[in-house]
Amino acid sequence: MSTQRLLFVALLTVTSVACAGRKAAWQRDEHGGKTGGSSDVATLITEGDAHWAKRADPKEIRAAIAAWQQVVDANPKHLEALIRLTRGNYFLADGYLRDNEKEYLRTMDVAVKWGEKAVLASSAEFEAKMRSGTKFPQAVKLVGKDGIPAMYWYASALGKWAKRKGFAVLVGQKDNVKATMDRVLELDPNYFYGGPHRYFGAMYAVAPAFAGGDLEKSRTHFKKSIEIAADYVGTKVLWAQELAVKEQDEATFDKLLAEVLATPDDAIPDVKPEIAVEKQKARELIEQKDELF
């Protein structure tokens, strides 16, 4: 057995023993937070959404999160609020905390925790299976279409948190993330501008060959994501960052990032702040080019 494979097996053993770096909501004896509360839930959702509409400012994201948190305080299984909290914390970390390791990891972990609760709230069958000890990759197959946003943002947050934590944690969490995104891909490959394909494009590029990495599969998924939503530039940023760098393909790296920067911020009005963030990531990658190639 090669040295790389021996290392991989050892890391799998370590991460299995260490619970892959975190303990999920379904492993804890919890069924929600506080109950009750006299606040008008609909008003709080609207208030949070109004702040979220101005999410180019991280202060507005925090204000949105605070409003949605009050909804969950009143109703711990309010699915829409749980989904918003997952996505809100994810975007706060991914968009504005990338240079602050401690706060990035803390906030992305909060997103994962809300995501776990959102997936639980989206499917009584899934929750029952997880509480009874069923393995996650089997149980998540029971989540239906109502759980697509919960699964997508949970898996997105868990994948980025694990990647930043390091290779051992990433390996420990990869089966749960992949199983979740497999289910989203099965139910709606178009979700969030080809998001499931975008995820698998990155996953197959990041993983080493002995752990399932496949550069041709990566390219295929990235192309499918772009076919679904060519103006969602996050796909091109990930392709450049992960696949082009892995292949040391400078020409593709340059071409993709030039296309990203040429895309108007309002190419997709509903995600203008996200596109602005992705364009900033592109600028950062260009600045790092000499270190990447």
ChimeraX commands (.cxc) that place a marker at each C-alpha (Angstrom):
marker #1 position 0.00,0.00,0.00 radius 0.5
marker #1 position 1.38,3.42,-0.95 radius 0.5
marker #1 position 2.37,6.00,1.65 radius 0.5
marker #1 position -0.52,8.26,0.52 radius 0.5
marker #1 position -3.06,5.49,0.95 radius 0.5
marker #1 position -1.69,4.55,4.37 radius 0.5
marker #1 position -1.98,8.19,5.42 radius 0.5
marker #1 position -5.55,8.34,4.09 radius 0.5
marker #1 position -6.58,5.21,6.07 radius 0.5
marker #1 position -4.99,6.62,9.21 radius 0.5
marker #1 position -6.82,9.91,8.78 radius 0.5
marker #1 position -10.12,8.08,8.29 radius 0.5
marker #1 position -9.56,6.23,11.56 radius 0.5
marker #1 position -8.72,9.40,13.44 radius 0.5
marker #1 position -11.69,11.34,12.12 radius 0.5
marker #1 position -14.08,8.49,12.84 radius 0.5
marker #1 position -12.93,8.34,16.45 radius 0.5
marker #1 position -13.06,12.13,16.78 radius 0.5
marker #1 position -16.63,12.41,15.42 radius 0.5
marker #1 position -15.22,14.20,12.36 radius 0.5
marker #1 position -14.65,17.40,14.29 radius 0.5
marker #1 position -18.18,18.16,15.53 radius 0.5
marker #1 position -21.33,16.72,17.06 radius 0.5
marker #1 position -24.51,17.11,15.01 radius 0.5
marker #1 position -27.92,18.18,16.27 radius 0.5
marker #1 position -29.30,14.66,15.85 radius 0.5
marker #1 position -26.52,13.34,18.12 radius 0.5
marker #1 position -27.55,15.71,20.90 radius 0.5
marker #1 position -30.60,15.43,23.12 radius 0.5
marker #1 position -32.28,18.53,21.80 radius 0.5
marker #1 position -35.57,19.18,20.10 radius 0.5
marker #1 position -35.39,22.94,19.62 radius 0.5
marker #1 position -34.71,25.99,21.75 radius 0.5
marker #1 position -37.06,28.12,23.80 radius 0.5
marker #1 position -40.74,27.92,23.12 radius 0.5
marker #1 position -43.47,30.47,23.35 radius 0.5
marker #1 position -42.89,34.17,22.76 radius 0.5
marker #1 position -45.42,36.85,21.97 radius 0.5
marker #1 position -43.71,38.40,18.94 radius 0.5
marker #1 position -45.54,38.38,15.64 radius 0.5
marker #1 position -43.67,35.74,13.66 radius 0.5
marker #1 position -44.78,37.03,10.26 radius 0.5
marker #1 position -43.65,40.54,11.18 radius 0.5
marker #1 position -40.24,39.26,12.27 radius 0.5
marker #1 position -39.80,37.28,9.05 radius 0.5
marker #1 position -40.64,40.41,7.06 radius 0.5
marker #1 position -38.29,42.50,9.17 radius 0.5
marker #1 position -35.47,40.02,8.66 radius 0.5
marker #1 position -36.14,39.84,4.94 radius 0.5
marker #1 position -35.97,43.64,4.68 radius 0.5
marker #1 position -32.52,43.60,6.28 radius 0.5
marker #1 position -31.46,40.67,4.09 radius 0.5
marker #1 position -32.35,42.64,0.97 radius 0.5
marker #1 position -29.51,45.01,1.97 radius 0.5
marker #1 position -27.00,42.19,2.63 radius 0.5
marker #1 position -24.19,43.95,0.76 radius 0.5
marker #1 position -23.61,45.40,4.25 radius 0.5
marker #1 position -22.68,42.71,6.82 radius 0.5
marker #1 position -24.40,44.74,9.54 radius 0.5
marker #1 position -27.67,44.20,7.70 radius 0.5
marker #1 position -27.03,40.45,7.58 radius 0.5
marker #1 position -26.53,40.43,11.35 radius 0.5
marker #1 position -29.77,42.39,11.79 radius 0.5
marker #1 position -31.61,39.88,9.58 radius 0.5
marker #1 position -30.18,37.00,11.60 radius 0.5
marker #1 position -31.29,38.65,14.85 radius 0.5
marker #1 position -34.87,38.95,13.58 radius 0.5
marker #1 position -35.03,35.37,12.32 radius 0.5
marker #1 position -33.52,34.15,15.58 radius 0.5
marker #1 position -36.53,35.58,17.40 radius 0.5
marker #1 position -38.80,33.57,15.10 radius 0.5
marker #1 position -37.02,30.36,16.05 radius 0.5
marker #1 position -37.15,31.34,19.72 radius 0.5
marker #1 position -40.93,31.41,19.37 radius 0.5
marker #1 position -41.18,28.38,17.07 radius 0.5
marker #1 position -38.06,26.14,17.11 radius 0.5
marker #1 position -39.18,24.21,14.02 radius 0.5
marker #1 position -40.09,27.16,11.81 radius 0.5
marker #1 position -38.55,25.79,8.61 radius 0.5
marker #1 position -38.32,29.02,6.63 radius 0.5
marker #1 position -36.62,30.84,9.51 radius 0.5
marker #1 position -34.17,27.96,10.01 radius 0.5
marker #1 position -33.29,27.99,6.31 radius 0.5
marker #1 position -32.78,31.76,6.40 radius 0.5
marker #1 position -30.53,31.45,9.45 radius 0.5
marker #1 position -28.45,28.80,7.70 radius 0.5
marker #1 position -28.03,30.79,4.52 radius 0.5
marker #1 position -27.57,34.06,6.41 radius 0.5
marker #1 position -24.70,32.80,8.54 radius 0.5
marker #1 position -23.17,31.03,5.53 radius 0.5
marker #1 position -23.14,34.22,3.47 radius 0.5
marker #1 position -21.87,36.31,6.37 radius 0.5
marker #1 position -18.88,33.98,6.71 radius 0.5
marker #1 position -18.25,33.30,3.02 radius 0.5
marker #1 position -18.79,36.88,1.96 radius 0.5
marker #1 position -17.25,38.97,4.69 radius 0.5
marker #1 position -15.21,36.89,7.15 radius 0.5
marker #1 position -12.82,35.00,4.86 radius 0.5
marker #1 position -9.81,36.88,6.26 radius 0.5
marker #1 position -10.77,36.30,9.90 radius 0.5
marker #1 position -10.10,32.61,10.56 radius 0.5
marker #1 position -11.64,32.47,14.02 radius 0.5
marker #1 position -14.83,34.33,13.12 radius 0.5
marker #1 position -15.13,32.54,9.79 radius 0.5
marker #1 position -15.04,29.12,11.44 radius 0.5
marker #1 position -17.34,30.18,14.27 radius 0.5
marker #1 position -19.94,31.69,11.95 radius 0.5
marker #1 position -19.81,28.85,9.42 radius 0.5
marker #1 position -20.23,26.38,12.29 radius 0.5
marker #1 position -23.32,28.33,13.39 radius 0.5
marker #1 position -24.63,27.99,9.84 radius 0.5
marker #1 position -24.07,24.23,10.01 radius 0.5
marker #1 position -25.95,23.98,13.30 radius 0.5
marker #1 position -28.94,25.87,11.92 radius 0.5
marker #1 position -28.73,23.74,8.80 radius 0.5
marker #1 position -28.93,20.55,10.83 radius 0.5
marker #1 position -32.04,21.83,12.55 radius 0.5
marker #1 position -33.52,22.94,9.24 radius 0.5
marker #1 position -33.08,19.50,7.70 radius 0.5
marker #1 position -34.62,17.92,10.81 radius 0.5
marker #1 position -37.57,20.31,10.60 radius 0.5
marker #1 position -38.05,19.60,6.90 radius 0.5
marker #1 position -38.77,15.88,7.29 radius 0.5
marker #1 position -40.35,13.99,10.18 radius 0.5
marker #1 position -39.20,10.73,8.58 radius 0.5
marker #1 position -35.59,11.90,8.45 radius 0.5
marker #1 position -35.71,13.09,12.05 radius 0.5
marker #1 position -37.17,9.78,13.27 radius 0.5
marker #1 position -34.47,7.81,11.48 radius 0.5
marker #1 position -31.66,9.99,12.82 radius 0.5
marker #1 position -32.99,9.87,16.38 radius 0.5
marker #1 position -33.09,6.07,16.10 radius 0.5
marker #1 position -29.47,5.83,15.04 radius 0.5
marker #1 position -29.74,5.38,11.27 radius 0.5
marker #1 position -26.65,6.44,9.36 radius 0.5
marker #1 position -27.01,9.89,7.85 radius 0.5
marker #1 position -26.35,8.94,4.19 radius 0.5
marker #1 position -29.28,6.52,4.35 radius 0.5
marker #1 position -31.63,8.75,6.31 radius 0.5
marker #1 position -31.15,11.83,4.14 radius 0.5
marker #1 position -32.65,9.94,1.19 radius 0.5
marker #1 position -36.02,10.35,2.96 radius 0.5
marker #1 position -35.95,14.15,2.79 radius 0.5
marker #1 position -38.35,15.44,0.14 radius 0.5
marker #1 position -38.60,18.56,-2.00 radius 0.5
marker #1 position -39.56,20.76,0.96 radius 0.5
marker #1 position -36.10,20.09,2.34 radius 0.5
marker #1 position -34.11,21.12,-0.74 radius 0.5
marker #1 position -33.08,24.59,0.56 radius 0.5
marker #1 position -32.29,23.20,4.02 radius 0.5
marker #1 position -30.12,20.43,2.58 radius 0.5
marker #1 position -28.35,22.71,0.10 radius 0.5
marker #1 position -27.32,25.39,2.60 radius 0.5
marker #1 position -26.48,22.82,5.28 radius 0.5
marker #1 position -24.19,20.91,2.92 radius 0.5
marker #1 position -22.65,24.13,1.57 radius 0.5
marker #1 position -21.84,25.35,5.07 radius 0.5
marker #1 position -20.58,21.98,6.31 radius 0.5
marker #1 position -18.34,21.55,3.28 radius 0.5
marker #1 position -16.71,24.97,3.64 radius 0.5
marker #1 position -16.36,24.63,7.42 radius 0.5
marker #1 position -14.73,21.21,7.06 radius 0.5
marker #1 position -12.40,22.36,4.26 radius 0.5
marker #1 position -11.16,25.27,6.36 radius 0.5
marker #1 position -10.71,23.00,9.40 radius 0.5
marker #1 position -8.30,20.83,7.44 radius 0.5
marker #1 position -7.97,17.64,5.44 radius 0.5
marker #1 position -8.71,15.23,8.31 radius 0.5
marker #1 position -12.03,16.92,9.16 radius 0.5
marker #1 position -12.89,17.27,5.48 radius 0.5
marker #1 position -12.44,13.53,4.99 radius 0.5
marker #1 position -14.52,12.84,8.09 radius 0.5
marker #1 position -17.44,14.92,6.83 radius 0.5
marker #1 position -17.29,14.15,3.11 radius 0.5
marker #1 position -19.81,11.28,3.17 radius 0.5
marker #1 position -22.49,13.38,4.87 radius 0.5
marker #1 position -21.92,16.35,2.59 radius 0.5
marker #1 position -21.88,14.23,-0.55 radius 0.5
marker #1 position -25.01,12.27,0.45 radius 0.5
marker #1 position -26.86,15.52,1.11 radius 0.5
marker #1 position -25.87,17.12,-2.17 radius 0.5
marker #1 position -26.60,13.87,-4.02 radius 0.5
marker #1 position -30.16,14.15,-2.73 radius 0.5
marker #1 position -30.44,17.80,-3.79 radius 0.5
marker #1 position -29.06,16.92,-7.22 radius 0.5
marker #1 position -31.64,14.14,-7.53 radius 0.5
marker #1 position -34.54,16.40,-6.53 radius 0.5
marker #1 position -33.56,19.64,-8.29 radius 0.5
marker #1 position -30.26,19.96,-10.19 radius 0.5
marker #1 position -31.13,23.58,-11.01 radius 0.5
marker #1 position -31.43,24.71,-7.39 radius 0.5
marker #1 position -29.60,27.97,-6.64 radius 0.5
marker #1 position -28.32,28.49,-10.17 radius 0.5
marker #1 position -27.02,24.96,-10.72 radius 0.5
marker #1 position -25.73,24.72,-7.16 radius 0.5
marker #1 position -25.56,20.91,-6.87 radius 0.5
marker #1 position -23.45,20.64,-10.03 radius 0.5
marker #1 position -21.28,23.53,-8.81 radius 0.5
marker #1 position -20.66,21.66,-5.57 radius 0.5
marker #1 position -19.68,18.43,-7.32 radius 0.5
marker #1 position -17.42,20.37,-9.68 radius 0.5
marker #1 position -15.49,21.61,-6.67 radius 0.5
marker #1 position -15.66,18.32,-4.76 radius 0.5
marker #1 position -14.19,16.19,-7.54 radius 0.5
marker #1 position -11.41,18.75,-8.05 radius 0.5
marker #1 position -10.50,19.11,-4.37 radius 0.5
marker #1 position -10.47,15.41,-3.47 radius 0.5
marker #1 position -7.26,13.49,-4.22 radius 0.5
marker #1 position -7.65,10.64,-6.69 radius 0.5
marker #1 position -7.41,7.97,-3.96 radius 0.5
marker #1 position -10.31,9.64,-2.12 radius 0.5
marker #1 position -12.64,9.85,-5.13 radius 0.5
marker #1 position -11.24,12.89,-6.92 radius 0.5
marker #1 position -11.84,12.95,-10.66 radius 0.5
marker #1 position -10.88,15.96,-12.76 radius 0.5
marker #1 position -13.04,14.98,-15.73 radius 0.5
marker #1 position -16.10,14.61,-13.50 radius 0.5
marker #1 position -15.24,18.00,-12.01 radius 0.5
marker #1 position -15.16,19.61,-15.44 radius 0.5
marker #1 position -18.44,17.94,-16.45 radius 0.5
marker #1 position -20.27,19.23,-13.38 radius 0.5
marker #1 position -18.87,22.75,-13.73 radius 0.5
marker #1 position -20.01,22.83,-17.37 radius 0.5
marker #1 position -23.50,21.65,-16.40 radius 0.5
marker #1 position -23.75,24.33,-13.72 radius 0.5
marker #1 position -22.77,27.01,-16.23 radius 0.5
marker #1 position -25.30,25.67,-18.74 radius 0.5
marker #1 position -27.99,26.09,-16.09 radius 0.5
marker #1 position -26.96,29.62,-15.01 radius 0.5
marker #1 position -24.16,31.15,-17.04 radius 0.5
marker #1 position -24.38,34.50,-15.21 radius 0.5
marker #1 position -23.92,33.02,-11.75 radius 0.5
marker #1 position -20.19,33.73,-11.64 radius 0.5
marker #1 position -19.54,31.74,-8.47 radius 0.5
marker #1 position -19.27,28.64,-10.67 radius 0.5
marker #1 position -16.44,30.15,-12.70 radius 0.5
marker #1 position -14.65,31.32,-9.56 radius 0.5
marker #1 position -14.73,27.80,-8.13 radius 0.5
marker #1 position -13.63,26.27,-11.44 radius 0.5
marker #1 position -10.65,28.63,-11.55 radius 0.5
marker #1 position -9.81,28.20,-7.87 radius 0.5
marker #1 position -10.09,24.43,-7.67 radius 0.5
marker #1 position -9.90,22.73,-11.08 radius 0.5
marker #1 position -7.74,25.15,-13.05 radius 0.5
marker #1 position -5.25,25.42,-10.19 radius 0.5
marker #1 position -5.24,21.63,-9.69 radius 0.5
marker #1 position -4.46,21.14,-13.39 radius 0.5
marker #1 position -2.08,24.14,-13.42 radius 0.5
marker #1 position -4.08,25.47,-16.37 radius 0.5
marker #1 position -3.22,29.17,-16.39 radius 0.5
marker #1 position -5.08,29.91,-19.61 radius 0.5
marker #1 position -8.39,28.63,-18.24 radius 0.5
marker #1 position -7.75,30.35,-14.90 radius 0.5
marker #1 position -7.21,33.70,-16.64 radius 0.5
marker #1 position -10.15,33.27,-19.01 radius 0.5
marker #1 position -12.67,32.33,-16.33 radius 0.5
marker #1 position -11.70,35.13,-13.96 radius 0.5
marker #1 position -11.72,37.71,-16.76 radius 0.5
marker #1 position -15.27,36.60,-17.59 radius 0.5
marker #1 position -16.24,36.93,-13.93 radius 0.5
marker #1 position -14.93,40.48,-13.69 radius 0.5
marker #1 position -16.67,41.44,-16.94 radius 0.5
marker #1 position -20.05,40.30,-15.59 radius 0.5
marker #1 position -22.27,43.13,-14.27 radius 0.5
marker #1 position -23.08,42.93,-10.55 radius 0.5
marker #1 position -26.76,42.94,-11.43 radius 0.5
marker #1 position -26.57,40.19,-14.06 radius 0.5
marker #1 position -28.94,38.26,-11.77 radius 0.5
marker #1 position -30.73,40.94,-9.71 radius 0.5
marker #1 position -31.85,38.53,-6.95 radius 0.5
marker #1 position -28.25,37.72,-6.05 radius 0.5
marker #1 position -26.49,41.00,-6.78 radius 0.5
marker #1 position -24.63,40.96,-3.40 radius 0.5
marker #1 position -23.48,37.37,-3.99 radius 0.5
marker #1 position -22.16,38.24,-7.45 radius 0.5
marker #1 position -20.28,41.21,-6.00 radius 0.5
marker #1 position -18.66,38.90,-3.43 radius 0.5
marker #1 position -17.70,36.38,-6.11 radius 0.5
marker #1 position -16.10,39.14,-8.17 radius 0.5
marker #1 position -14.07,40.13,-5.12 radius 0.5
marker #1 position -12.95,36.51,-4.76 radius 0.5
marker #1 position -11.87,36.62,-8.41 radius 0.5
marker #1 position -9.74,39.71,-7.75 radius 0.5
marker #1 position -8.13,37.97,-4.77 radius 0.5
marker #1 position -7.32,34.90,-6.87 radius 0.5
marker #1 position -5.72,37.06,-9.53 radius 0.5
marker #1 position -3.56,38.70,-6.85 radius 0.5
marker #1 position -2.52,35.24,-5.62 radius 0.5
marker #1 position -1.74,33.87,-9.09 radius 0.5
marker #1 position 2.02,33.79,-8.63 radius 0.5
marker #1 position 1.58,31.64,-5.52 radius 0.5
marker #1 position -0.93,29.31,-7.21 radius 0.5
marker #1 position 1.07,28.57,-10.39 radius 0.5
marker link #1:1,2 radius 0.2
marker link #1:2,3 radius 0.2
marker link #1:3,4 radius 0.2
marker link #1:4,5 radius 0.2
marker link #1:5,6 radius 0.2
marker link #1:6,7 radius 0.2
marker link #1:7,8 radius 0.2
marker link #1:8,9 radius 0.2
marker link #1:9,10 radius 0.2
marker link #1:10,11 radius 0.2
marker link #1:11,12 radius 0.2
marker link #1:12,13 radius 0.2
marker link #1:13,14 radius 0.2
marker link #1:14,15 radius 0.2
marker link #1:15,16 radius 0.2
marker link #1:16,17 radius 0.2
marker link #1:17,18 radius 0.2
marker link #1:18,19 radius 0.2
marker link #1:19,20 radius 0.2
marker link #1:20,21 radius 0.2
marker link #1:21,22 radius 0.2
marker link #1:22,23 radius 0.2
marker link #1:23,24 radius 0.2
marker link #1:24,25 radius 0.2
marker link #1:25,26 radius 0.2
marker link #1:26,27 radius 0.2
marker link #1:27,28 radius 0.2
marker link #1:28,29 radius 0.2
marker link #1:29,30 radius 0.2
marker link #1:30,31 radius 0.2
marker link #1:31,32 radius 0.2
marker link #1:32,33 radius 0.2
marker link #1:33,34 radius 0.2
marker link #1:34,35 radius 0.2
marker link #1:35,36 radius 0.2
marker link #1:36,37 radius 0.2
marker link #1:37,38 radius 0.2
marker link #1:38,39 radius 0.2
marker link #1:39,40 radius 0.2
marker link #1:40,41 radius 0.2
marker link #1:41,42 radius 0.2
marker link #1:42,43 radius 0.2
marker link #1:43,44 radius 0.2
marker link #1:44,45 radius 0.2
marker link #1:45,46 radius 0.2
marker link #1:46,47 radius 0.2
marker link #1:47,48 radius 0.2
marker link #1:48,49 radius 0.2
marker link #1:49,50 radius 0.2
marker link #1:50,51 radius 0.2
marker link #1:51,52 radius 0.2
marker link #1:52,53 radius 0.2
marker link #1:53,54 radius 0.2
marker link #1:54,55 radius 0.2
marker link #1:55,56 radius 0.2
marker link #1:56,57 radius 0.2
marker link #1:57,58 radius 0.2
marker link #1:58,59 radius 0.2
marker link #1:59,60 radius 0.2
marker link #1:60,61 radius 0.2
marker link #1:61,62 radius 0.2
marker link #1:62,63 radius 0.2
marker link #1:63,64 radius 0.2
marker link #1:64,65 radius 0.2
marker link #1:65,66 radius 0.2
marker link #1:66,67 radius 0.2
marker link #1:67,68 radius 0.2
marker link #1:68,69 radius 0.2
marker link #1:69,70 radius 0.2
marker link #1:70,71 radius 0.2
marker link #1:71,72 radius 0.2
marker link #1:72,73 radius 0.2
marker link #1:73,74 radius 0.2
marker link #1:74,75 radius 0.2
marker link #1:75,76 radius 0.2
marker link #1:76,77 radius 0.2
marker link #1:77,78 radius 0.2
marker link #1:78,79 radius 0.2
marker link #1:79,80 radius 0.2
marker link #1:80,81 radius 0.2
marker link #1:81,82 radius 0.2
marker link #1:82,83 radius 0.2
marker link #1:83,84 radius 0.2
marker link #1:84,85 radius 0.2
marker link #1:85,86 radius 0.2
marker link #1:86,87 radius 0.2
marker link #1:87,88 radius 0.2
marker link #1:88,89 radius 0.2
marker link #1:89,90 radius 0.2
marker link #1:90,91 radius 0.2
marker link #1:91,92 radius 0.2
marker link #1:92,93 radius 0.2
marker link #1:93,94 radius 0.2
marker link #1:94,95 radius 0.2
marker link #1:95,96 radius 0.2
marker link #1:96,97 radius 0.2
marker link #1:97,98 radius 0.2
marker link #1:98,99 radius 0.2
marker link #1:99,100 radius 0.2
marker link #1:100,101 radius 0.2
marker link #1:101,102 radius 0.2
marker link #1:102,103 radius 0.2
marker link #1:103,104 radius 0.2
marker link #1:104,105 radius 0.2
marker link #1:105,106 radius 0.2
marker link #1:106,107 radius 0.2
marker link #1:107,108 radius 0.2
marker link #1:108,109 radius 0.2
marker link #1:109,110 radius 0.2
marker link #1:110,111 radius 0.2
marker link #1:111,112 radius 0.2
marker link #1:112,113 radius 0.2
marker link #1:113,114 radius 0.2
marker link #1:114,115 radius 0.2
marker link #1:115,116 radius 0.2
marker link #1:116,117 radius 0.2
marker link #1:117,118 radius 0.2
marker link #1:118,119 radius 0.2
marker link #1:119,120 radius 0.2
marker link #1:120,121 radius 0.2
marker link #1:121,122 radius 0.2
marker link #1:122,123 radius 0.2
marker link #1:123,124 radius 0.2
marker link #1:124,125 radius 0.2
marker link #1:125,126 radius 0.2
marker link #1:126,127 radius 0.2
marker link #1:127,128 radius 0.2
marker link #1:128,129 radius 0.2
marker link #1:129,130 radius 0.2
marker link #1:130,131 radius 0.2
marker link #1:131,132 radius 0.2
marker link #1:132,133 radius 0.2
marker link #1:133,134 radius 0.2
marker link #1:134,135 radius 0.2
marker link #1:135,136 radius 0.2
marker link #1:136,137 radius 0.2
marker link #1:137,138 radius 0.2
marker link #1:138,139 radius 0.2
marker link #1:139,140 radius 0.2
marker link #1:140,141 radius 0.2
marker link #1:141,142 radius 0.2
marker link #1:142,143 radius 0.2
marker link #1:143,144 radius 0.2
marker link #1:144,145 radius 0.2
marker link #1:145,146 radius 0.2
marker link #1:146,147 radius 0.2
marker link #1:147,148 radius 0.2
marker link #1:148,149 radius 0.2
marker link #1:149,150 radius 0.2
marker link #1:150,151 radius 0.2
marker link #1:151,152 radius 0.2
marker link #1:152,153 radius 0.2
marker link #1:153,154 radius 0.2
marker link #1:154,155 radius 0.2
marker link #1:155,156 radius 0.2
marker link #1:156,157 radius 0.2
marker link #1:157,158 radius 0.2
marker link #1:158,159 radius 0.2
marker link #1:159,160 radius 0.2
marker link #1:160,161 radius 0.2
marker link #1:161,162 radius 0.2
marker link #1:162,163 radius 0.2
marker link #1:163,164 radius 0.2
marker link #1:164,165 radius 0.2
marker link #1:165,166 radius 0.2
marker link #1:166,167 radius 0.2
marker link #1:167,168 radius 0.2
marker link #1:168,169 radius 0.2
marker link #1:169,170 radius 0.2
marker link #1:170,171 radius 0.2
marker link #1:171,172 radius 0.2
marker link #1:172,173 radius 0.2
marker link #1:173,174 radius 0.2
marker link #1:174,175 radius 0.2
marker link #1:175,176 radius 0.2
marker link #1:176,177 radius 0.2
marker link #1:177,178 radius 0.2
marker link #1:178,179 radius 0.2
marker link #1:179,180 radius 0.2
marker link #1:180,181 radius 0.2
marker link #1:181,182 radius 0.2
marker link #1:182,183 radius 0.2
marker link #1:183,184 radius 0.2
marker link #1:184,185 radius 0.2
marker link #1:185,186 radius 0.2
marker link #1:186,187 radius 0.2
marker link #1:187,188 radius 0.2
marker link #1:188,189 radius 0.2
marker link #1:189,190 radius 0.2
marker link #1:190,191 radius 0.2
marker link #1:191,192 radius 0.2
marker link #1:192,193 radius 0.2
marker link #1:193,194 radius 0.2
marker link #1:194,195 radius 0.2
marker link #1:195,196 radius 0.2
marker link #1:196,197 radius 0.2
marker link #1:197,198 radius 0.2
marker link #1:198,199 radius 0.2
marker link #1:199,200 radius 0.2
marker link #1:200,201 radius 0.2
marker link #1:201,202 radius 0.2
marker link #1:202,203 radius 0.2
marker link #1:203,204 radius 0.2
marker link #1:204,205 radius 0.2
marker link #1:205,206 radius 0.2
marker link #1:206,207 radius 0.2
marker link #1:207,208 radius 0.2
marker link #1:208,209 radius 0.2
marker link #1:209,210 radius 0.2
marker link #1:210,211 radius 0.2
marker link #1:211,212 radius 0.2
marker link #1:212,213 radius 0.2
marker link #1:213,214 radius 0.2
marker link #1:214,215 radius 0.2
marker link #1:215,216 radius 0.2
marker link #1:216,217 radius 0.2
marker link #1:217,218 radius 0.2
marker link #1:218,219 radius 0.2
marker link #1:219,220 radius 0.2
marker link #1:220,221 radius 0.2
marker link #1:221,222 radius 0.2
marker link #1:222,223 radius 0.2
marker link #1:223,224 radius 0.2
marker link #1:224,225 radius 0.2
marker link #1:225,226 radius 0.2
marker link #1:226,227 radius 0.2
marker link #1:227,228 radius 0.2
marker link #1:228,229 radius 0.2
marker link #1:229,230 radius 0.2
marker link #1:230,231 radius 0.2
marker link #1:231,232 radius 0.2
marker link #1:232,233 radius 0.2
marker link #1:233,234 radius 0.2
marker link #1:234,235 radius 0.2
marker link #1:235,236 radius 0.2
marker link #1:236,237 radius 0.2
marker link #1:237,238 radius 0.2
marker link #1:238,239 radius 0.2
marker link #1:239,240 radius 0.2
marker link #1:240,241 radius 0.2
marker link #1:241,242 radius 0.2
marker link #1:242,243 radius 0.2
marker link #1:243,244 radius 0.2
marker link #1:244,245 radius 0.2
marker link #1:245,246 radius 0.2
marker link #1:246,247 radius 0.2
marker link #1:247,248 radius 0.2
marker link #1:248,249 radius 0.2
marker link #1:249,250 radius 0.2
marker link #1:250,251 radius 0.2
marker link #1:251,252 radius 0.2
marker link #1:252,253 radius 0.2
marker link #1:253,254 radius 0.2
marker link #1:254,255 radius 0.2
marker link #1:255,256 radius 0.2
marker link #1:256,257 radius 0.2
marker link #1:257,258 radius 0.2
marker link #1:258,259 radius 0.2
marker link #1:259,260 radius 0.2
marker link #1:260,261 radius 0.2
marker link #1:261,262 radius 0.2
marker link #1:262,263 radius 0.2
marker link #1:263,264 radius 0.2
marker link #1:264,265 radius 0.2
marker link #1:265,266 radius 0.2
marker link #1:266,267 radius 0.2
marker link #1:267,268 radius 0.2
marker link #1:268,269 radius 0.2
marker link #1:269,270 radius 0.2
marker link #1:270,271 radius 0.2
marker link #1:271,272 radius 0.2
marker link #1:272,273 radius 0.2
marker link #1:273,274 radius 0.2
marker link #1:274,275 radius 0.2
marker link #1:275,276 radius 0.2
marker link #1:276,277 radius 0.2
marker link #1:277,278 radius 0.2
marker link #1:278,279 radius 0.2
marker link #1:279,280 radius 0.2
marker link #1:280,281 radius 0.2
marker link #1:281,282 radius 0.2
marker link #1:282,283 radius 0.2
marker link #1:283,284 radius 0.2
marker link #1:284,285 radius 0.2
marker link #1:285,286 radius 0.2
marker link #1:286,287 radius 0.2
marker link #1:287,288 radius 0.2
marker link #1:288,289 radius 0.2
marker link #1:289,290 radius 0.2
marker link #1:290,291 radius 0.2
marker link #1:291,292 radius 0.2
marker link #1:292,293 radius 0.2
view
